[in-house]
Amino acid sequence: MKRIISVTFSILMVFPLVSCGKKDMNFKILKDKLIEMPTYEDIDYAFAEEHFKKTPVGGHGGCTAVVKNLGDGNLIVGRNMDYCFSKKSAYIVRTNVPGEYKTLGFSYGVNDAAQDFEDIKKNGLNSDWKKLIPFYCGDIINEKGLYCEIDMRNPEFDEKGESIFHCSGTNKLAPTLVNMVQVTRFLTAHCKNVEEAVRYARRNINIYNLEKDWNFAYILADAEGNYGLLEVAQNEVYFTNKPYQSNYYLTPKFYEKCKLKFGLGRTQYIDEHLNEVKDSKSMYDLMNQLSYSNVYKIEGCPFDMRSEACTFLDHSFEYLMAEENKAEIYGELNAKKAELDKLTEEEKQALPWYWQSSFTVVTNPQEKTMHVRFFENPDYIFDYRL
């Protein structure tokens, strides 16, 4: 799942370390559903490995990321993450583990393993969930300036209904079994640049996913000015120098097999506006426009992009993409939007496709800074430096 607008924030609530059995109160609540963890100086890899062997990680996401070279190898990476978090929280996670690179990341607890925010606020962190938080980081940068983010790939099926891109393991001889959602942690903890990260992904870890409907890909960028897209599918690891990603495969071998190419509209929007990006602020503005909650509001955005947004209103993808139905679709989209505007926030959140938590992040690998807006809320904008 990134600049440099100076934002000063105050810690609204600080919980002291107390003895409470399996519940840990040693964390800071910055705002509702936003928690800053104390620096991890030890990470339980064995516990996480056993957890992910039994826990599928998938869902419905609308993430997008793009790299812009500002000159002299000075990169900025923009990224938005659309996901429904409901009662879950986001976490600021720093690590300083002996033998590993220091890291700064954002962890998004979205599945059943994660605690609800109200439970955390009242009872503290469950010891098991606290161990898992560093492995759910969608965005991480390390002390050498290597940045990695994670992005879902849309499910694709063959004529028999079997998953086309399912990955049960990329390297059976590798020493460590790694679920796709953990890849950002492993690469940034052990690699100093993009070249090392790609080599590490191919040789040192056996990457898999239990969830047969979804696979993941990763934008990589480093302080040396290198970048690219790491894609994992069909038990193989591919790397391409593409500067962007959304929710379809870009490696030619996979692209030709994609049927829906869900995310193509957002890629088109990037192509049309990336030249306008001159600094971190303009990158932030671009990525903010790519969140699906904002797609409804952009009258001039590409038709494909609005069509994608409309799929979350229970339409079929093929119907929406039919150009001859464009006027009809726009009418239905606006009518649906009007219906949504009448709902209470509670009623909206009850809808299975309601996007309530778009994260927008801008990262500068050279400066090791991350500018992030959590929960689509201007009151949740923070600057971080590793």
C-alpha positions in Angstrom: 0.0 0.0 0.0 2.7 7.5 -0.5 5.5 15.1 0.3 6.7 16.8 2.2 4.0 19.1 3.6 5.0 19.8 7.2 2.2 18.5 9.4 2.5 18.7 13.2 0.3 16.3 15.1 -0.4 15.7 18.7 -0.8 12.4 20.4 -4.4 12.4 21.6 -4.1 9.4 23.9 -1.1 7.5 25.3 -1.5 4.2 27.0 1.2 3.2 29.5 2.6 -0.3 29.7 0.6 -2.3 32.2 0.4 -5.9 33.3 -2.8 -7.4 31.8 -2.2 -11.0 31.0 -2.5 -11.6 27.2 -3.5 -8.0 26.5 -0.8 -5.4 25.9 -1.5 -1.7 26.5 1.8 -0.4 25.3 0.8 1.6 22.3 -0.4 5.1 21.3 -3.8 5.9 19.9 -3.2 8.9 17.6 -6.8 9.1 16.5 -9.7 6.7 16.3 -8.6 3.6 14.5 -5.1 4.9 14.1 -2.5 3.3 16.4 1.3 3.9 16.6 3.2 0.8 17.9 6.4 1.0 20.0 9.4 -0.1 17.9 9.6 -3.8 17.4 13.0 -5.0 18.3 12.1 -8.7 17.8 9.7 -10.2 15.3 8.3 -13.7 15.7 8.7 -15.1 12.2 7.9 -18.7 13.2 4.5 -17.6 14.7 3.6 -15.7 11.6 4.6 -18.6 9.3 2.2 -20.9 11.2 -0.5 -18.3 11.1 -0.4 -17.7 7.3 -0.2 -21.5 6.6 -3.8 -21.6 7.8 -5.1 -18.1 6.9 -6.1 -17.2 3.4 -5.4 -13.5 2.5 -7.6 -12.0 -0.2 -10.5 -9.7 -0.6 -11.6 -6.8 -2.8 -9.1 -3.9 -3.2 -8.6 -1.1 -5.6 -5.0 -0.2 -5.1 -2.9 1.9 -7.5 0.8 2.9 -7.4 3.1 4.9 -9.7 6.7 6.0 -9.7 7.9 9.5 -11.0 11.5 10.4 -11.6 12.0 14.0 -10.7 15.5 14.0 -12.0 19.0 12.8 -10.9 17.4 9.5 -9.7 15.2 11.3 -7.2 12.0 9.2 -7.2 8.7 9.8 -5.6 6.1 7.0 -5.4 2.4 7.7 -5.2 0.0 5.1 -3.9 -3.6 4.8 -3.0 -5.2 1.9 -1.3 -9.0 1.3 -1.4 -10.2 -1.1 1.2 -13.1 -1.4 3.5 -11.8 -1.5 7.1 -15.0 -1.1 9.0 -14.1 -1.6 12.7 -10.4 -2.4 12.2 -7.4 -0.1 12.6 -4.3 1.1 10.8 -0.9 0.9 12.5 2.4 2.8 12.2 5.0 0.2 12.6 8.8 0.7 13.1 11.2 -2.2 13.4 14.8 -2.3 14.7 15.6 -6.0 14.7 19.3 -7.1 15.0 20.6 -8.4 11.7 17.9 -6.7 9.7 17.5 -3.2 8.2 15.4 -0.7 10.2 12.0 -0.2 8.7 9.0 2.2 8.8 5.7 0.8 7.6 1.9 1.1 7.7 -0.1 -2.0 8.7 -3.7 -2.5 7.8 -5.6 -5.1 9.8 -8.4 -6.2 7.6 -9.1 -9.9 8.3 -10.5 -11.9 11.1 -7.1 -12.0 12.8 -7.3 -8.3 13.5 -9.0 -6.9 16.5 -11.7 -4.3 16.4 -10.6 -0.8 17.4 -13.1 -0.6 20.3 -11.8 -3.8 21.8 -8.2 -2.6 21.5 -9.0 0.7 23.2 -10.8 -1.0 26.0 -8.8 -4.2 26.5 -5.4 -3.7 24.8 -3.8 -5.7 22.0 -4.2 -9.4 21.9 -0.7 -10.9 22.1 -1.2 -13.0 18.9 -2.4 -10.0 16.9 0.5 -7.8 18.2 2.9 -10.4 16.8 1.2 -10.4 13.4 0.9 -6.6 12.9 4.4 -6.2 11.3 3.5 -8.8 8.7 0.4 -7.0 7.4 2.3 -3.9 6.3 1.2 -2.8 2.8 3.8 0.0 2.6 7.3 -0.2 4.1 10.6 1.7 3.6 13.9 0.7 5.1 17.0 2.6 6.3 18.7 2.1 2.9 15.9 3.7 1.1 14.3 0.6 -0.4 10.5 1.0 -0.6 7.9 -1.7 -1.2 4.1 -1.6 -1.4 1.6 -4.3 -2.1 -1.3 -4.4 -4.6 -4.0 -6.9 -5.3 -4.6 -8.5 -8.6 -8.1 -9.1 -9.8 -9.3 -12.7 -9.8 -9.2 -14.5 -13.2 -10.7 -17.9 -14.0 -10.5 -20.3 -16.9 -13.5 -21.9 -18.7 -13.7 -24.5 -16.0 -13.9 -21.9 -13.2 -10.3 -22.6 -12.0 -8.1 -19.8 -10.9 -5.7 -18.8 -13.7 -2.9 -17.2 -11.7 -3.1 -19.0 -8.4 0.4 -19.4 -6.8 1.0 -22.3 -4.4 4.8 -21.7 -4.2 7.5 -20.0 -6.3 10.6 -21.8 -5.1 10.2 -25.2 -3.3 14.0 -25.2 -2.5 14.0 -21.8 -0.8 14.6 -21.9 3.0 11.5 -19.8 4.0 7.9 -20.2 3.2 6.3 -16.7 2.8 2.7 -15.8 2.2 2.2 -13.1 -0.4 1.1 -10.5 2.1 4.4 -10.9 4.0 6.6 -10.1 1.0 7.0 -6.4 1.8 8.3 -7.3 5.3 10.9 -9.8 4.0 12.2 -7.7 1.2 12.7 -4.5 3.2 14.1 -6.3 6.2 16.8 -8.0 4.2 17.5 -6.0 1.0 19.1 -2.6 0.4 18.0 -1.9 -3.2 15.7 -3.1 -6.0 18.2 -5.5 -7.5 18.7 -7.3 -4.2 15.0 -7.4 -3.6 14.3 -9.1 -6.9 17.1 -11.6 -6.3 15.9 -12.3 -2.8 12.3 -12.9 -3.9 13.5 -15.4 -6.5 16.1 -17.3 -4.5 15.5 -16.9 -0.8 11.8 -17.2 -0.2 9.1 -19.5 -1.4 6.1 -17.2 -2.1 2.6 -18.6 -1.9 -1.0 -17.7 -1.3 -3.8 -19.9 0.0 -6.5 -17.6 -1.4 -7.1 -18.9 -5.0 -9.0 -15.9 -6.2 -6.4 -13.2 -5.5 -2.7 -12.7 -6.0 -0.4 -9.8 -5.3 2.2 -7.6 -6.9 4.7 -5.1 -5.5 6.1 -1.7 -6.7 9.7 -1.4 -5.7 11.8 1.8 -5.6 15.1 2.7 -4.0 17.3 5.6 -3.0 19.6 4.8 -6.0 16.9 5.7 -8.5 15.9 2.2 -9.4 12.3 1.0 -9.6 10.0 -1.6 -11.1 7.1 -4.0 -10.6 7.5 -7.5 -9.0 4.6 -9.8 -10.0 3.9 -13.2 -8.5 1.6 -15.6 -10.3 1.4 -19.2 -11.6 4.3 -20.2 -9.1 6.7 -17.7 -10.8 8.3 -14.4 -9.9 8.5 -11.8 -12.7 10.0 -8.3 -12.7 9.3 -5.5 -15.1 10.5 -1.9 -15.2 6.9 -0.6 -15.5 6.5 2.5 -13.4 2.9 1.9 -12.3 0.4 -0.8 -11.3 -3.3 -1.1 -10.6 -5.2 -4.4 -10.5 -4.3 -6.3 -13.7 -1.1 -8.0 -14.7 1.5 -6.1 -16.7 4.0 -8.9 -17.5 3.1 -9.8 -21.2 2.7 -13.5 -20.4 0.0 -12.7 -17.8 -1.5 -9.6 -19.5 -2.6 -11.7 -22.5 -4.4 -14.1 -20.2 -6.3 -11.3 -18.3 -9.9 -11.1 -19.3 -11.2 -8.2 -17.3 -8.1 -6.0 -17.0 -9.8 -4.4 -14.0 -7.8 -1.2 -13.2 -7.1 -0.2 -16.8 -9.1 3.0 -16.4 -6.9 4.1 -13.6 -3.8 3.3 -15.6 -5.3 5.5 -18.4 -5.8 8.3 -15.9 -2.2 8.0 -14.8 -0.9 8.2 -18.3 -2.9 11.3 -19.0 -1.9 13.2 -15.8 1.5 11.9 -14.7 3.4 14.7 -16.6 1.6 17.1 -14.3 3.4 15.6 -11.3 6.3 17.9 -10.4 6.7 17.3 -6.7 5.2 15.4 -3.7 2.1 17.5 -3.4 1.1 17.1 -7.0 1.7 13.3 -6.8 -0.5 13.3 -3.7 -3.2 15.1 -5.6 -3.0 12.7 -8.5 -3.3 9.6 -6.3 -6.1 11.1 -4.3 -8.1 11.4 -7.5 -7.6 7.7 -8.2 -9.4 6.5 -5.1 -12.8 5.0 -5.9 -14.7 7.2 -3.5 -13.4 10.1 -5.6 -14.1 8.5 -8.9 -17.8 9.2 -8.4 -17.0 12.9 -8.1 -14.7 13.3 -11.1 -16.8 14.3 -14.1 -13.8 14.3 -16.5 -12.3 11.0 -15.6 -12.0 8.2 -18.2 -15.2 6.2 -18.9 -13.4 2.9 -18.1 -12.6 4.3 -14.7 -16.1 5.3 -13.8 -17.3 1.9 -15.1 -15.0 0.2 -12.7 -16.4 2.2 -9.8 -19.9 1.3 -11.0 -19.1 -2.4 -10.7 -19.3 -2.0 -6.9 -22.9 -1.0 -7.4 -23.7 -4.6 -8.3 -23.5 -4.4 -12.1 -21.7 -6.8 -14.3 -18.3 -5.8 -15.7 -19.1 -6.7 -19.3 -22.3 -4.7 -19.3 -20.6 -1.6 -17.9 -17.8 -1.7 -20.5 -20.1 -1.6 -23.4 -19.5 1.7 -25.1 -23.0 1.8 -26.6 -24.5 1.9 -23.2 -22.4 4.8 -22.0 -25.2 7.3 -21.5 -27.4 4.8 -19.8 -24.6 3.8 -17.4 -23.8 7.4 -16.5 -27.4 7.9 -15.7 -27.6 4.8 -13.5 -24.3 5.8 -11.8 -25.6 9.2 -10.9 -28.9 7.7 -9.8 -27.1 5.2 -7.5 -24.9 8.0 -6.2 -28.0 10.0 -5.3 -29.4 7.0 -3.5 -26.2 6.6 -1.5 -26.1 10.2 -0.5 -29.5 9.7 1.3 -28.1 6.9 3.4 -26.8 7.4 6.9 -23.2 6.6 7.5 -24.2 3.4 9.4 -26.3 2.3 6.4 -23.5 2.9 4.0 -21.0 0.9 6.1 -23.4 -2.0 6.1 -23.1 -2.3 2.3 -20.6 -5.0 1.3 -18.8 -2.9 -1.3 -18.8 0.5 0.5 -15.3 2.1 0.2 -14.8 3.9 3.5 -11.0 3.7 3.9 -8.9 5.0 1.1 -5.3 5.6 2.1 -3.2 7.9 0.0 0.6 7.8 0.4 3.6 9.5 -1.2 7.1 8.2 -0.5 10.5 9.7 -1.3 13.1 6.8 -1.1 16.1 9.2 -1.0 14.8 11.2 1.9 13.1 8.1 3.5 10.0 10.1 4.1 6.3 9.1 3.8 3.4 11.5 3.6 0.1 9.6 4.3 -3.6 10.3 4.6 -5.4 7.6 6.5 -9.1 6.8 6.2 -9.8 9.3 3.5 -9.8 12.0 6.2 -7.9 15.3 6.0 -7.6 15.3 9.8 -5.6 12.1 9.4 -2.7 13.4 7.4 0.8 12.8 8.8 4.4 13.0 7.8 6.9 10.3 8.8 10.7 9.9 8.4 12.7 6.8 9.1 
